[in-house]
């Protein structure tokens, strides 16, 4: 009997040792989807600009990059506040506040859920859909249902805005 007990104790010891090894290996586990997307958004300073391609900023398929978003720039940070910083040139960027009708100059961002395909903007809880993201290209969409400033019809276009951005 004592021999059988020793055998069982050795198996239990080996089993516990294997559990400890597995627990230690868990630290090397694959990063979560949120961690992967955060890294892509923020790496190398997190700076994004419109692609040089035609139609890099559209509303309902109409190119509005030069008309509504001259000099557009977007930056994602991964500091504790997870900031979203945007800037651009007049006339649509308010010289006093730095805000654009659609983009605040400074805001925060978070993920809607663990899928990491929708960002939530902190100031108004507006959803920003990540259509696709790579190390060099980010395509996002934001639905804008409000009219903006008194600059005429083009400045007031509600609809789905799509931004095709490249890493800077």
N, C-alpha and C positions, 0 to 999 in steps of 0.2 A: 503494500500500500504506500509506504513512504516513497518508493521509487516512482509510483504513478503521480503522487503529489508533487514531487520535484519536476517531473515532466510537464505537468500542468502549469506549475509556477514559471518554468522556462518559456513556455508558449505565451503565457500572460505577459511576461517581461518583453518578449519579442513583439507582441501585439502593441503594447504601450510604446515601445521604442518606435515602431512604424507610425503610430498616431502622432508622436512628437515630430517625426520627420515630415509627415504630411502637413502638420500645422505650420512648421517652419517654411515649407515650400509655398504656402498660401500667400506669403508676403510678396512673392514673385509673380503673383497672379496677373492676368491680363488687366490693363487699366479699364475702367468703366467707359461707357460711351460718352458720358459727360466729361470725364477727364481727357479723353481723346479730342473731343470737339473744342474744349477749353484750350488745350495746347495749340490746336490749329488756329483758333481765333487770335490768341495772344502772343504766339511765338514771334521772335525778332521784333519786338516792340508793338505788335498787334496793329500795325498801320495798313489800311486798305484804301485804295483809290479806284475810281471807275476804270474799267477796261478801256483800252484805246479802240476797241471794236465799236462799230455802229450799234446803236440801240443798247448801250450798256446801262442806261437808266431809262426805263419806260413806265408809262402809266397806261394800262389797258392796251399795251402793244405800241403806243405812240412814243417815239423817241423824245425825251424831255431833258436830256443831260445838259446840253448847252443852254437851253432856255430857262430851266428851273433850278439846276444844280451846278452852276459854274464853280469850278475850283473845289468840288466836293471831296471830302476826306473823312474817313471814319477810323477810329481807333478803339480796340478792346483791350482793357487791362484785366489782370488777374489778381490785383491787390485785394485786400479784404472786402472792399466795396464793390469790386467788379464794375469798373466804370466803362461807359460807352460815351466817347467823345466825338463830336462831329463839328466840321467847320466847312466854310465855303465863302464865295465872293458875293458881293452885292449884285443885284438889288434884293434878292430873296433872303439873305442872311442879315438879320437885324444887327446893325453896327453896335448898338448899346448892349444887347444881351448875348449876341452871338448865336441866337436861335434861328432856326429855319421853321417855316410853318409845320413841317412834318417831323423834324428832328430837333430836340433840345440840344444846346451846345454841350451840356454835360448831363449825363443820366447814369443810372445803374442798370445792370442786366442780370438775369438769372434764367435758368432753364425751367420750362413749364413742367417737365417730368423727366424720368430717367432715359427717355428716348433721345433727348438732346437734339431734337429737330425743330423746336420752337423756343425762341427766347421771349422772355417777358420784360418789357421795359418798366423800370421802377416808378417813373413819375405818373404814368397813367394806365399801367397794366396792359398796354397794347401788345399784341402778339406780333412777333417778327418770325416768319417761317424761314428756316434754313432749307432751301431747295437742294443745294449741294455745297460741299466744302472739301477742298484739298489743301495742300500746303501752299498753293499759289493762287487759287481762285475760290471766291465765296459768292454764292448767288443767294440773295435773300429777297423776301417779299413782305410788304406791309400794306395792309388795307387802310386806305384813308377815306373816310366818309364825310369829312367836313370840307366846307369851302374855306379858302384861305385868302388873306389880304385882298385888297381891291386892285389887283393888277390885271384884271380882265379874265377871260375864260380859261386861258391856259394855266394861270396860277391857281385856279379854283377847281381844277379837275379832280373829282373824287374817283376812287377806283383802286385797283391793285397796282402798287408800284413795285417794279422789280429792279434790283440793283445787281449788276454783274461787276464784281470788284476783284482787283488783283492785289496780291501782297506786295508791299513796298519794302 
